[in-house]
Amino acid sequence: MAYAAYEVSELRNAFARIARTIPQYQSVDTATLVTALTKAPLDELDQAIKAANAAQFAEAYARLTQACNACHQSQNHAFVVIMAPETGIFPDQDFRQISH
């Protein structure tokens, strides 16, 4: 779950960079839109990671994916479709839990 927590942090940072870089897009406040659509699913991902609950994580990830796709659709970019990977995207890496 450490890698999942890292990636959630990376997503939050990416969304913040988008809002800073493109504050207005098609007369829409980007920060407001991104926050409205992603805050709850990202918070749910954080909770699932802390609870080490894979089922809860999968549900929250699905909600975040839906939120991203809803944003793309609302901005006339429906051709950009986010989906969960069907196979491992890093075949040369093993993300196992490490005890400290």
N, C-alpha and C positions, 0 to 999 in steps of 0.2 A: 504494500500500500504506500510505501515511501515514494515510489516512482509516480503513483497516481497523484499524491499530494503535490509533488514537484510540478507535474503537468497542469494541475488546477491553478497553481500560482503563475505558471507561464501563460495560461489562458487569460487570467485576470490582467496580467501585464500587457498582453497583446491587445485586449479590448481597451485598456487605458491609452495605449499608444495610438490606436485608431481614433479615439475621441480627441486626442491632442493634435494629431496630424490632420484630421478631417473634421473640424468642429461642426461644420454644416455640410450636409449632403442633400441635394434636391430640397432645399429649404427645411430640412429636418435637423434638429439638434442631435448630433450623433451620440453624445454622452448620455443624454436622456433616453434615447431609444435603446442603446446597448444596455444601460443599467436596468431599464424596465423589463427587458427580455431575458437578461442573463443572471441578474442578482440572485433570484430565488433558486434556479437550478444549480448555480455554482455553490451557494450556501448548502444545498442539499448534498452535493458531492462532498463538500468538506465534512458534513456530519456522517455520511456513509463511510468515508475514509477513516475518520476517528473511531467509529464503531466497528471497523473492519467487517462491514456487512456487504457482501458481494451483491446480494439481491437488491438492496437499497441503492448501491452504487449504480447497478445496471439501469434501474428506474430513473435515477437522477441524470445519468448520462443520456438516456433517451429523451428526457425533457429538455436538456441543454441542446441536444441535436435538433429537436423540433423548434426550439427558440431560435437557433441560428438560421434554420431554413425559413422560418417565418419572417425574420429580418431580411433575408435575401429576397424573399418574395415581395415584401413591402417596399423594397427599394428597386423593384423591377429587375432583379438579378436571380430570378427563379431557376436559371440554368446552373447556378452554383448550389449544388446539393451536398450537404454534409451527411455522412453515414458512418456507422460503426464499422471498423475494419472486419472483414470476414476471415482474415488470416493474420498471423503475426507480421507486423510491419518491420520488425527488426530481427531478421532471422539470424543475425550474427551476434545478438546480445541476449543475455539472460538476466531478467529483472527479478531477482529473488529477494525476499526479505532478509535483511542482515541484522543480526543482533549486535547491539553495541555494548 
